[in-house]
Amino acid sequence: MKILVFEYITGGGFNKQDLPEALKNEGRLMLQALLDNLRLQSNHDDLSMTVMLDYRINGLINTDGFETVVINPEQNCHNEFVNLVKQCDAVWPIAPEFDGILQKLCQSVEALGKTLLTSPASAVALTGNKFETYQRLKQYHIATVPSRLFTGVVWNKNNEVQALAQELVESGITDVDITSDQWLVKSVDGVGCSDSYILTSPHDFEQMCSRQGDYIIQPHIQGIKTSLSCLFKEGTGWLICTNLQQFNIINQQYQLSELIVNYDLDLNCYQDLVANIAQAFPELWGYVGVDLIETPAQILVLEINPRLTTSFVGINAALGINVAENVLQLVKGEPTLTPFCNQAISIHMKQNDSN
């Protein structure tokens, strides 16, 4: 099997403009971890790998054992991607959901009849939209944070507070003060925290209303911010580990400062949640990250990321599990996910990184 690996930020997706520093750092971490996983697997299976690299990243990634294709500024990155897909059997894209980037890559792979080693375009379209994800979670009675569209017009807060408060009660969320004057606004298709804002005053609302783009608004709920690293296939989910996300709040925005992979060794309280998400989102396939906020009364789903997340970087060191090997097993059957160790691994993030 010949596999093409394409991490959008470091692989040439920004070859005609400056690399966004935060996304570049995150992309490098994930790409290197994936290549290391695949390199271990290629020692046992008949695999060959091709990796795309932005000309500014070439030499900064260990690609030993891989064919490297350098993308220069004069090239059309998407055309190069499509040409390489035609030469491969399977493709593992890593890309942000905003502007439909990941969805379009998946569509290109599917159109060429190649094996996609991530969730299909249909799953990316659904989970890449935070409001549609919220609606699907509600439909399947999975606890989530009440959300409304906030699309650049004056949002009537007084009319919405009562409705949001009622929704919290109906969801069994009884330990959240909806009357506190703090709200969180997020880009509908944003990645991480880069386009999310905490609003605490009428002036904040006025500024937010002047922004272009589509956003959702939620009550700003205080709680422990965690995430799940999972595998999914056709309505079945496998939980790999839970992770703790630690943030700083700078200029009314969350910024991830540290990620503790496999921080909670007891997975029992999350197993049913993963099974429920698998049933609600049968489109999901392969590695998926699920962002949560945990209050004393409830675990609430915030987002579903149909791609590798930063937590993936620490899984091999934390559990001795080769995620890439297990994803390849999913193509024909089920994963094994046998841990060879069980420890927490800390990943310290550079300023402005996202998960």
C-alpha positions as CSV (number, residue, x, y, z in Angstrom):
1,M,0.0,0.0,0.0
2,K,1.3,3.5,-0.9
3,I,0.1,6.2,1.4
4,L,0.1,10.0,0.8
5,V,0.4,12.1,4.0
6,F,-0.7,15.7,3.6
7,E,-0.7,18.1,6.6
8,Y,-2.2,21.2,5.1
9,I,-0.3,24.0,6.9
10,T,3.2,22.4,6.7
11,G,2.5,20.6,3.4
12,G,2.1,23.6,1.1
13,G,-1.4,24.8,1.7
14,F,0.0,28.2,2.6
15,N,2.8,28.1,0.0
16,K,1.8,31.5,-1.5
17,Q,1.4,33.4,1.9
18,D,3.0,33.6,5.3
19,L,2.7,30.5,7.5
20,P,0.3,31.2,10.4
21,E,2.7,30.6,13.4
22,A,0.3,28.9,15.8
23,L,-1.1,26.5,13.2
24,K,2.4,25.8,11.9
25,N,3.6,24.7,15.3
26,E,0.6,22.5,15.8
27,G,0.9,21.1,12.3
28,R,4.5,20.2,12.8
29,L,3.8,18.3,16.0
30,M,1.0,16.3,14.5
31,L,2.8,15.6,11.2
32,Q,6.0,14.4,13.0
33,A,4.0,12.2,15.3
34,L,2.1,10.6,12.4
35,L,5.2,10.0,10.4
36,D,6.8,8.4,13.4
37,N,3.8,6.1,13.8
38,L,3.8,5.1,10.2
39,R,7.5,4.5,10.1
40,L,7.2,2.0,12.9
41,Q,4.3,0.3,11.0
42,S,6.2,0.2,7.7
43,N,8.8,-2.0,9.3
44,H,6.2,-4.7,9.6
45,D,3.9,-4.2,6.6
46,D,4.4,-3.6,2.9
47,L,3.9,0.1,3.1
48,S,5.5,3.0,1.3
49,M,4.8,6.6,2.2
50,T,4.9,10.0,0.4
51,V,4.7,13.2,2.4
52,M,4.1,16.8,1.0
53,L,6.2,19.5,2.6
54,D,6.1,23.3,2.3
55,Y,9.5,24.6,1.0
56,R,10.0,26.5,4.3
57,I,9.4,23.3,6.4
58,N,11.6,21.0,4.4
59,G,14.5,19.9,6.6
60,L,12.5,20.6,9.8
61,I,10.7,17.3,9.8
62,N,12.3,13.8,10.0
63,T,11.1,12.1,6.8
64,D,13.6,9.2,6.8
65,G,12.1,6.4,4.9
66,F,9.5,8.6,3.1
67,E,9.4,10.0,-0.4
68,T,9.3,13.8,0.1
69,V,7.6,16.1,-2.3
70,V,8.5,19.8,-1.7
71,I,5.8,22.4,-2.6
72,N,7.3,25.6,-3.8
73,P,5.6,29.0,-4.0
74,E,5.0,28.9,-7.8
75,Q,3.1,25.6,-7.6
76,N,-0.6,25.1,-7.2
77,C,-0.7,23.0,-4.0
78,H,-4.2,21.5,-4.6
79,N,-3.2,20.4,-8.1
80,E,-0.1,18.8,-6.8
81,F,-2.1,17.1,-4.1
82,V,-4.6,15.7,-6.7
83,N,-1.7,14.4,-8.9
84,L,-0.1,12.6,-5.9
85,V,-3.4,11.2,-4.8
86,K,-3.7,9.5,-8.2
87,Q,-0.4,7.8,-7.6
88,C,-1.3,6.4,-4.2
89,D,-3.6,3.8,-2.7
90,A,-4.6,5.7,0.4
91,V,-4.5,9.3,1.7
92,W,-4.2,10.7,5.2
93,P,-5.0,14.4,5.2
94,I,-4.7,16.7,8.2
95,A,-6.3,20.1,7.7
96,P,-8.4,22.7,9.4
97,E,-12.1,22.7,8.9
98,F,-12.4,26.5,8.2
99,D,-13.3,27.6,4.7
100,G,-14.1,24.0,3.9
101,I,-10.4,23.1,3.5
102,L,-10.5,19.6,5.0
103,Q,-13.9,18.8,3.4
104,K,-12.6,19.7,-0.1
105,L,-9.5,17.5,0.4
106,C,-11.6,14.6,1.4
107,Q,-14.0,15.1,-1.5
108,S,-11.0,15.0,-3.9
109,V,-9.8,11.7,-2.5
110,E,-13.2,10.2,-2.6
111,A,-13.8,11.4,-6.2
112,L,-10.6,9.6,-7.3
113,G,-11.7,6.4,-5.6
114,K,-8.8,6.2,-3.2
115,T,-8.9,5.0,0.4
116,L,-9.4,7.9,2.9
117,L,-7.7,7.3,6.3
118,T,-9.9,9.9,8.0
119,S,-13.6,10.7,8.2
120,P,-15.4,11.2,4.9
121,A,-16.3,14.6,3.5
122,S,-19.9,14.2,4.8
123,A,-18.7,13.8,8.4
124,V,-16.4,16.8,8.0
125,A,-19.2,18.9,6.7
126,L,-21.4,18.0,9.6
127,T,-18.9,18.2,12.5
128,G,-17.0,21.1,11.0
129,N,-20.1,23.2,11.6
130,K,-20.5,23.9,15.3
131,F,-24.2,24.7,15.1
132,E,-25.1,21.6,13.1
133,T,-23.1,19.5,15.5
134,Y,-25.0,21.0,18.4
135,Q,-28.3,20.2,16.7
136,R,-27.3,16.6,16.0
137,L,-26.2,16.2,19.7
138,K,-29.5,17.6,20.9
139,Q,-31.4,15.3,18.5
140,Y,-29.7,12.3,20.2
141,H,-30.1,13.6,23.7
142,I,-26.3,14.0,24.2
143,A,-25.5,16.7,26.8
144,T,-24.1,19.8,25.1
145,V,-23.8,23.5,25.7
146,P,-26.9,25.4,24.5
147,S,-26.0,27.4,21.4
148,R,-27.6,30.0,19.1
149,L,-26.5,31.5,15.8
150,F,-24.9,34.9,16.1
151,T,-24.5,36.1,12.5
152,G,-23.3,39.7,12.7
153,V,-26.6,41.3,13.5
154,V,-27.6,42.8,16.9
155,W,-28.3,39.8,19.1
156,N,-31.3,40.3,21.5
157,K,-29.7,39.0,24.6
158,N,-32.8,39.6,26.8
159,N,-35.0,37.5,24.6
160,E,-32.5,34.6,24.5
161,V,-31.5,34.3,28.1
162,Q,-34.8,32.8,29.2
163,A,-34.8,30.3,26.3
164,L,-31.2,29.3,27.0
165,A,-31.9,28.9,30.7
166,Q,-34.9,26.7,30.0
167,E,-32.8,24.5,27.6
168,L,-30.2,24.1,30.4
169,V,-32.9,22.9,32.8
170,E,-34.4,20.5,30.2
171,S,-30.9,19.1,29.6
172,G,-30.5,18.4,33.3
173,I,-27.7,21.0,33.7
174,T,-28.6,22.5,37.0
175,D,-25.3,23.9,38.2
176,V,-24.8,26.6,35.6
177,D,-25.7,30.3,36.3
178,I,-27.2,31.4,33.0
179,T,-27.8,34.9,34.4
180,S,-24.1,35.6,34.8
181,D,-23.2,38.2,32.1
182,Q,-20.5,36.1,30.3
183,W,-21.0,34.7,26.9
184,L,-18.7,32.8,24.5
185,V,-18.9,33.5,20.7
186,K,-17.2,31.1,18.3
187,S,-16.8,31.0,14.6
188,V,-19.1,28.3,13.2
189,D,-16.3,26.6,11.4
190,G,-13.3,27.8,13.4
191,V,-10.4,25.7,14.7
192,G,-9.2,25.9,18.3
193,C,-9.6,29.3,20.0
194,S,-8.3,31.6,17.4
195,D,-11.7,33.0,16.5
196,S,-13.5,32.7,19.8
197,Y,-14.3,35.6,22.2
198,I,-15.6,36.0,25.7
199,L,-18.2,38.8,25.8
200,T,-18.9,40.5,29.2
201,S,-20.3,44.0,28.4
202,P,-22.6,45.8,25.9
203,H,-19.5,47.2,24.2
204,D,-18.2,43.6,23.6
205,F,-21.6,42.8,21.9
206,E,-21.4,45.8,19.8
207,Q,-17.9,45.0,18.6
208,M,-18.8,41.4,17.9
209,C,-21.9,42.4,15.9
210,S,-19.6,44.4,13.6
211,R,-17.5,41.3,12.7
212,Q,-17.9,39.6,9.4
213,G,-18.6,35.8,9.3
214,D,-20.9,33.3,11.0
215,Y,-20.7,32.7,14.7
216,I,-22.5,30.8,17.4
217,I,-23.0,32.2,20.9
218,Q,-23.1,30.1,24.1
219,P,-23.3,30.8,27.9
220,H,-19.7,30.9,29.2
221,I,-19.7,27.8,31.4
222,Q,-17.0,27.3,34.0
223,G,-15.7,23.8,34.3
224,I,-12.8,21.4,33.7
225,K,-11.9,21.4,30.0
226,T,-11.1,17.9,28.7
227,S,-11.0,16.0,25.5
228,L,-11.3,12.5,24.3
229,S,-9.1,10.7,21.8
230,C,-11.1,8.1,19.9
231,L,-11.5,5.9,16.9
232,F,-14.8,5.5,15.1
233,K,-16.2,3.3,12.4
234,E,-19.8,2.8,11.2
235,G,-21.5,3.6,14.5
236,T,-18.9,2.0,16.8
237,G,-16.5,4.0,18.9
238,W,-13.3,3.1,20.8
239,L,-12.0,5.4,23.5
240,I,-8.2,5.7,23.5
241,C,-7.6,8.2,26.3
242,T,-8.8,11.3,28.0
243,N,-6.8,14.5,28.0
244,L,-6.8,17.7,30.2
245,Q,-6.6,21.0,28.5
246,Q,-5.3,24.0,30.4
247,F,-5.9,27.5,29.1
248,N,-4.9,31.1,29.8
249,I,-7.4,33.9,29.0
250,I,-5.6,36.7,27.2
251,N,-7.5,39.6,25.7
252,Q,-10.8,37.8,26.2
253,Q,-9.7,34.8,24.3
254,Y,-8.8,31.3,25.5
255,Q,-5.2,30.2,24.6
256,L,-4.1,26.6,25.2
257,S,-1.0,26.5,27.4
258,E,-0.7,22.9,28.3
259,L,-2.2,19.6,27.3
260,I,-1.9,16.5,29.6
261,V,-2.5,13.4,27.4
262,N,-4.0,10.4,29.3
263,Y,-4.5,12.4,32.4
264,D,-7.4,10.3,33.8
265,L,-6.6,6.6,33.9
266,D,-10.2,5.7,34.7
267,L,-12.1,5.7,31.4
268,N,-15.4,4.2,32.6
269,C,-17.4,7.4,32.9
270,Y,-16.6,8.2,29.3
271,Q,-17.4,4.9,27.6
272,D,-21.1,5.4,27.3
273,L,-20.6,8.9,25.9
274,V,-18.3,7.6,23.2
275,A,-20.8,4.9,22.3
276,N,-23.6,7.5,22.1
277,I,-21.5,9.8,19.9
278,A,-20.8,6.9,17.6
279,Q,-24.5,6.2,17.2
280,A,-25.3,9.9,16.7
281,F,-22.5,10.4,14.1
282,P,-22.2,7.1,12.2
283,E,-20.4,9.0,9.5
284,L,-17.3,9.4,11.7
285,W,-14.3,7.2,10.8
286,G,-10.8,6.9,12.1
287,Y,-9.2,9.2,14.7
288,V,-11.5,11.8,16.1
289,G,-11.1,14.3,19.0
290,V,-14.0,15.3,21.2
291,D,-13.8,18.5,23.3
292,L,-15.7,18.5,26.6
293,I,-16.4,20.7,29.5
294,E,-17.1,19.0,32.8
295,T,-19.1,20.6,35.6
296,P,-19.9,18.9,38.9
297,A,-23.2,17.7,37.6
298,Q,-22.6,16.9,33.9
299,I,-20.1,16.2,31.1
300,L,-21.0,18.4,28.1
301,V,-19.8,17.9,24.6
302,L,-18.4,21.1,23.1
303,E,-17.0,20.1,19.7
304,I,-16.2,17.1,17.6
305,N,-13.0,17.2,15.5
306,P,-12.9,14.7,12.6
307,R,-9.2,14.7,12.2
308,L,-6.0,14.3,14.2
309,T,-5.8,16.7,17.2
310,T,-2.8,17.8,19.2
311,S,-3.6,15.2,21.8
312,F,-2.6,12.5,19.2
313,V,1.1,13.7,19.6
314,G,1.4,12.2,23.1
315,I,-0.5,9.0,22.8
316,N,2.3,6.7,21.8
317,A,4.4,7.9,24.8
318,A,1.5,7.7,27.2
319,L,0.1,4.3,26.2
320,G,2.5,2.7,23.8
321,I,-0.4,2.6,21.3
322,N,0.5,3.2,17.6
323,V,-2.6,5.0,16.4
324,A,-1.7,4.8,12.8
325,E,-1.4,1.1,13.0
326,N,-4.9,0.9,14.5
327,V,-6.4,3.2,11.8
328,L,-5.0,0.9,9.1
329,Q,-6.6,-2.0,10.9
330,L,-9.9,-0.2,10.7
331,V,-9.8,-0.4,6.9
332,K,-10.4,-4.2,7.1
333,G,-11.6,-4.8,10.6
334,E,-11.4,-3.5,14.2
335,P,-8.5,-1.9,16.1
336,T,-6.7,-3.7,18.9
337,L,-5.7,-0.7,21.1
338,T,-3.5,-2.7,23.5
339,P,-1.6,-0.4,25.8
340,F,2.0,-1.2,26.7
341,C,2.2,1.5,29.4
342,N,-0.1,3.9,31.2
343,Q,1.1,7.3,32.1
344,A,0.3,11.0,31.7
345,I,2.3,13.0,29.1
346,S,2.4,16.8,29.2
347,I,2.6,18.9,26.0
348,H,3.5,22.5,26.6
349,M,2.1,24.7,23.9
350,K,3.6,27.9,22.4
351,Q,1.5,31.0,22.7
352,N,-1.6,31.1,20.5
353,D,-1.5,27.3,19.8
354,S,-4.8,25.5,19.5
355,N,-6.0,22.0,20.1
